[in-house]
Amino acid sequence: MTDTIEQQMSEIRRLTLSAAQFTTDDDIASCQQTLTQRQQLLIALNQSIQGSLPEKSGSSSVNEYVELVTWILQIDETAIKQLNDKKSAILKTSMKQSKTKYALKQYQANYR
């Protein structure tokens, strides 16, 4: 495996962990930016691997690539679950605020 491919994989792993941490920290803008960078690197990695593929389908580059994608899917699954949990909590809070606002308007309308 070439040094370029190894560097790309290392950087993709770093960006994946950073995105997961940004999700935990509720820093959605940074998470989105990091995921965009990771997507660009994944595209470049795919091109690098396709350009260096030997005729053998069991090459170490391909195996490392499959391992990396599997690892990313595992990390992303946890981050997606966290985001969905946070979304659900925000929706519940929003619904409660809407009901409270409606109740206050009704109260004010009755006592004017």
C-alpha positions as CSV (number, residue, x, y, z in Angstrom):
1,M,0.0,0.0,0.0
2,T,1.4,3.4,-0.9
3,D,2.1,6.1,1.6
4,T,-0.5,8.4,0.0
5,I,-3.2,5.8,0.6
6,E,-2.1,5.2,4.2
7,Q,-2.1,9.0,4.8
8,Q,-5.5,9.4,3.4
9,M,-6.9,6.5,5.5
10,S,-5.3,8.0,8.6
11,E,-6.8,11.4,7.9
12,I,-10.2,9.9,7.3
13,R,-10.0,8.1,10.6
14,R,-9.1,11.3,12.3
15,L,-11.9,13.3,10.7
16,T,-14.4,10.5,11.6
17,L,-13.4,10.7,15.3
18,S,-13.6,14.5,15.2
19,A,-17.1,14.5,13.7
20,A,-18.2,12.0,16.3
21,Q,-16.8,14.3,19.0
22,F,-18.5,17.4,17.5
23,T,-21.8,15.5,17.6
24,T,-21.3,14.7,21.3
25,D,-20.4,18.4,21.9
26,D,-23.5,19.6,20.0
27,D,-21.2,21.5,17.6
28,I,-23.3,20.7,14.5
29,A,-21.6,23.3,12.2
30,S,-18.2,21.9,12.8
31,C,-19.5,18.3,12.5
32,Q,-21.0,19.1,9.1
33,Q,-17.7,20.8,7.9
34,T,-15.7,17.8,9.1
35,L,-18.0,15.3,7.4
36,T,-17.7,17.3,4.1
37,Q,-13.9,17.1,4.4
38,R,-14.1,13.4,5.1
39,Q,-16.4,12.9,2.1
40,Q,-13.8,14.6,-0.2
41,L,-11.0,12.5,1.2
42,L,-13.1,9.3,0.7
43,I,-13.6,10.2,-2.9
44,A,-9.9,10.9,-3.3
45,L,-9.0,7.6,-1.5
46,N,-11.4,5.7,-3.8
47,Q,-9.6,7.2,-6.8
48,S,-6.2,6.4,-5.4
49,I,-7.1,2.8,-4.7
50,Q,-8.7,2.3,-8.1
51,G,-5.6,3.8,-9.7
52,S,-3.2,1.5,-7.8
53,L,-5.3,-1.7,-7.9
54,P,-3.3,-4.7,-9.1
55,E,-5.1,-7.4,-10.9
56,K,-5.6,-9.3,-7.7
57,S,-8.8,-8.5,-5.9
58,G,-7.4,-9.6,-2.5
59,S,-4.8,-6.8,-2.4
60,S,-3.9,-5.2,0.9
61,S,-5.2,-1.8,-0.4
62,V,-8.6,-3.3,-1.0
63,N,-8.7,-5.1,2.3
64,E,-7.6,-1.9,4.2
65,Y,-10.2,0.1,2.3
66,V,-13.0,-2.4,3.3
67,E,-11.8,-2.3,6.9
68,L,-11.8,1.5,6.9
69,V,-15.3,1.7,5.5
70,T,-16.6,-0.8,8.0
71,W,-15.0,1.1,10.8
72,I,-16.5,4.4,9.6
73,L,-20.0,2.8,9.4
74,Q,-19.7,1.7,13.1
75,I,-18.6,5.2,14.3
76,D,-21.3,6.9,12.2
77,E,-24.0,4.6,13.5
78,T,-23.3,5.8,17.1
79,A,-23.1,9.4,16.0
80,I,-26.4,9.1,14.1
81,K,-28.1,7.6,17.1
82,Q,-26.9,10.5,19.3
83,L,-28.2,13.0,16.8
84,N,-31.6,11.3,16.5
85,D,-31.8,11.2,20.3
86,K,-31.0,14.9,20.5
87,K,-33.5,15.7,17.7
88,S,-36.2,13.8,19.6
89,A,-35.4,15.7,22.8
90,I,-35.5,19.0,21.0
91,L,-38.9,18.2,19.4
92,K,-40.3,17.3,22.8
93,T,-39.1,20.6,24.2
94,S,-40.5,22.5,21.3
95,M,-43.9,20.8,21.6
96,K,-44.0,21.6,25.3
97,Q,-43.2,25.2,24.6
98,S,-45.9,25.4,21.9
99,K,-48.5,24.0,24.3
100,T,-47.4,26.4,27.0
101,K,-47.5,29.4,24.6
102,Y,-51.0,28.4,23.5
103,A,-52.2,28.0,27.1
104,L,-50.9,31.4,28.0
105,K,-52.6,33.0,25.1
106,Q,-55.9,31.3,26.1
107,Y,-55.4,32.5,29.7
108,Q,-54.7,36.1,28.6
109,A,-57.7,36.1,26.2
110,N,-60.1,34.9,29.0
111,Y,-59.0,37.6,31.4
112,R,-59.0,40.7,29.3
